[in-house]
Amino acid sequence: MTTGLGQLAFPNLRLTQQDAADLRRFLIWVPDPRGLRGRRYPLLPLLCAAAAAVLTGARSLIAIGEWITDAPQPVLRVLGFPADPLTGIRPTPHAATVRRLLQRVDGDALDAAIGAYLQARTPPSQLPEPSPKPSLRAIAVDGKTVRGSRTTTASAIQLLAAMDHHGVVLAQRQVASKSNEIPAFQPLLDTIDLESTVPTTDALHTQHTHGAYLRTRGAHYLAIVKKNHPGLYEQVRKLPWAEIPLEHRTRDKAHHRVEIRRLKAAAFRHLDYPGARQAIQVVRWRRELSTGKLTVERVYVITSLDIYDATPAQLAAWIRGHWGIENLLHHVRDRTFREDDSKVRTGHLPRTMAGLRNLAISVFRQNGETNIAAAHRHTSRDYHRPLSALGLT
């Protein structure tokens, strides 16, 4: 990764609001993998065109190529495609040219540029002046396997993503083959400003090194405790929960079931985990209305948040909101973009396409869209709409 891109990925880069809204300001740091000889089309217009095509709902490389081929000349001018010096016409690249470029582009650099753009595009909201404490922002960290990338000789690519609880992807990293998500956790979050944030994770990332890392970066954490950490699990499970008063309760009726969630929190500073201040028990009662089946589940969570840092209602919302990464990101990529049905396997293509889909989903979320499929249809009806959404016009 280039030095400029490494600086770009952090929010200390000073940009105006107009600069932050322009995707080109960030994609310019992605290195061109091609040699100088025979390079007819610049990298930046090709990446911007691919991003715009995905915003219109393009699911495949063929669809991206068709969108670029059909783009009017004024759109190609805005994207930055060079004009023929004799005719003044801006030619479009063949679909094979787009495919070869996207399969070779540096995945780390592209994801860092997209993450930095999305972080800079919408600055974090500021609390009113009288408030002495900054607001906390929850960030969900979870992985997804791109099942369509599996080949006869290689397993499917696994991607670890960090998404705020509003559905904006802040960073993505590919998990090394023959490994798991744990080594990718810290490199993923290195590109995010973690000050005053609360990363939420599943039990896999309840690691002592992760807890210490987050506290060093100025972040709090909500970490689920399961039997993969038997000592810590028994320590939390054996707390006198029956004697601890109920802190928060919700009752929801949706999807043909009734669900009751009860939360208890105990301030406890002797937990065997870096910086732990509270242990939390969440009991979920779920009854299926069609069958009458009742399911009871107990979940234990530890957090570095003190009783004065967050209310029980906030803790409950963050714990439940962690699984929003499945609905707001992974489910959309699977159902709207048909990611798991894609047969893209060559080079860096699976990760590149996933990064472009993250970009499209996040831009729509930042613009207040809740139905991504409807947003695609609306954007596809006018060639200037995706350019405007990406700050290119």
Secondary structure as the mmCIF struct_conf table of DSSP 4:
data_model
#
loop_
_struct_conf.conf_type_id
_struct_conf.id
_struct_conf.beg_label_comp_id
_struct_conf.beg_label_asym_id
_struct_conf.beg_label_seq_id
_struct_conf.end_label_comp_id
_struct_conf.end_label_asym_id
_struct_conf.end_label_seq_id
HELX_RH_AL_P HELX_RH_AL_P1 THR A 3 LEU A 8
TURN_TY1_P TURN_TY1_P1 ALA A 9 ALA A 9
BEND BEND1 PHE A 10 PHE A 10
TURN_TY1_P TURN_TY1_P2 PRO A 11 ASN A 12
BEND BEND2 LEU A 13 LEU A 13
HELX_RH_AL_P HELX_RH_AL_P2 GLN A 17 ALA A 20
TURN_TY1_P TURN_TY1_P3 ALA A 21 ALA A 21
TURN_TY1_P TURN_TY1_P4 LEU A 23 LEU A 23
HELX_RH_AL_P HELX_RH_AL_P3 ARG A 24 LEU A 27
TURN_TY1_P TURN_TY1_P5 ILE A 28 TRP A 29
BEND BEND3 VAL A 30 VAL A 30
HELX_LH_PP_P HELX_LH_PP_P1 PRO A 31 ASP A 32
BEND BEND4 ARG A 34 ARG A 34
BEND BEND5 LEU A 36 LEU A 36
TURN_TY1_P TURN_TY1_P6 ARG A 37 GLY A 38
BEND BEND6 TYR A 41 TYR A 41
HELX_RH_AL_P HELX_RH_AL_P4 LEU A 43 LEU A 55
TURN_TY1_P TURN_TY1_P7 THR A 56 GLY A 57
BEND BEND7 SER A 60 SER A 60
HELX_RH_AL_P HELX_RH_AL_P5 LEU A 61 ASP A 70
HELX_RH_AL_P HELX_RH_AL_P6 GLN A 73 LEU A 79
TURN_TY1_P TURN_TY1_P8 GLY A 80 GLY A 80
HELX_LH_PP_P HELX_LH_PP_P2 PHE A 81 ASP A 84
TURN_TY1_P TURN_TY1_P9 PRO A 85 THR A 87
HELX_RH_AL_P HELX_RH_AL_P7 ALA A 95 ARG A 104
BEND BEND8 VAL A 105 VAL A 105
HELX_RH_AL_P HELX_RH_AL_P8 GLY A 107 ARG A 121
BEND BEND9 THR A 122 THR A 122
HELX_LH_PP_P HELX_LH_PP_P3 PRO A 123 PRO A 128
TURN_TY1_P TURN_TY1_P10 GLU A 129 PRO A 130
BEND BEND10 LYS A 133 LYS A 133
HELX_LH_PP_P HELX_LH_PP_P4 PRO A 134 LEU A 136
STRN STRN1 ARG A 137 VAL A 146
HELX_RH_3T_P HELX_RH_3T_P1 ARG A 147 SER A 149
BEND BEND11 THR A 152 ALA A 154
HELX_LH_PP_P HELX_LH_PP_P5 SER A 155 ALA A 156
STRN STRN2 ILE A 157 ASP A 164
TURN_TY1_P TURN_TY1_P11 HIS A 165 HIS A 166
BEND BEND12 GLY A 167 GLY A 167
STRN STRN3 VAL A 169 GLN A 174
HELX_LH_PP_P HELX_LH_PP_P6 VAL A 175 ALA A 176
TURN_TY1_P TURN_TY1_P12 SER A 177 LYS A 178
BEND BEND13 SER A 179 SER A 179
BEND BEND14 GLU A 181 GLU A 181
HELX_RH_3T_P HELX_RH_3T_P2 ILE A 182 ALA A 184
HELX_RH_AL_P HELX_RH_AL_P9 PHE A 185 LEU A 189
TURN_TY1_P TURN_TY1_P13 ASP A 190 THR A 191
BEND BEND15 ILE A 192 ILE A 192
TURN_TY1_P TURN_TY1_P14 GLU A 195 SER A 196
STRN STRN4 THR A 197 THR A 201
HELX_RH_3T_P HELX_RH_3T_P3 ALA A 203 HIS A 205
HELX_RH_AL_P HELX_RH_AL_P10 HIS A 208 THR A 216
TURN_TY1_P TURN_TY1_P15 ARG A 217 GLY A 218
STRN STRN5 LEU A 222 VAL A 225
TURN_TY1_P TURN_TY1_P16 LYS A 227 ASN A 228
BEND BEND16 HIS A 229 HIS A 229
HELX_RH_AL_P HELX_RH_AL_P11 PRO A 230 ARG A 237
TURN_TY1_P TURN_TY1_P17 LYS A 238 LYS A 238
BEND BEND17 LEU A 239 LEU A 239
HELX_RH_3T_P HELX_RH_3T_P4 TRP A 241 GLU A 243
BEND BEND18 ILE A 244 ILE A 244
HELX_LH_PP_P HELX_LH_PP_P7 PRO A 245 LEU A 246
STRN STRN6 HIS A 248 ALA A 254
TURN_TY1_P TURN_TY1_P18 HIS A 255 HIS A 256
STRN STRN7 ARG A 257 ALA A 267
BEND BEND19 ARG A 269 ARG A 269
BEND BEND20 ASP A 272 TYR A 273
TURN_TY1_P TURN_TY1_P19 PRO A 274 GLY A 275
STRN STRN8 GLN A 278 GLU A 288
TURN_TY1_P TURN_TY1_P20 LEU A 289 THR A 291
STRN STRN9 LEU A 294 THR A 303
BEND BEND21 SER A 304 SER A 304
TURN_TY1_P TURN_TY1_P21 ILE A 307 ASP A 309
BEND BEND22 ALA A 310 ALA A 310
HELX_RH_AL_P HELX_RH_AL_P12 PRO A 312 GLY A 321
TURN_TY1_P TURN_TY1_P22 HIS A 322 TRP A 323
HELX_RH_AL_P HELX_RH_AL_P13 GLY A 324 ILE A 325
HELX_RH_PI_P HELX_RH_PI_P1 GLU A 326 HIS A 330
HELX_RH_AL_P HELX_RH_AL_P14 HIS A 331 ARG A 335
TURN_TY1_P TURN_TY1_P23 THR A 336 THR A 336
BEND BEND23 PHE A 337 PHE A 337
HELX_RH_3T_P HELX_RH_3T_P5 GLU A 339 ASP A 341
BEND BEND24 THR A 346 THR A 346
TURN_TY1_P TURN_TY1_P24 GLY A 347 HIS A 348
HELX_RH_AL_P HELX_RH_AL_P15 LEU A 349 GLN A 366
TURN_TY1_P TURN_TY1_P25 ASN A 367 GLY A 368
BEND BEND25 THR A 370 THR A 370
HELX_RH_AL_P HELX_RH_AL_P16 ILE A 372 SER A 380
TURN_TY1_P TURN_TY1_P26 ARG A 381 ARG A 381
TURN_TY1_P TURN_TY1_P27 TYR A 383 TYR A 383
HELX_RH_AL_P HELX_RH_AL_P17 HIS A 384 ALA A 389
TURN_TY1_P TURN_TY1_P28 LEU A 390 GLY A 391
#
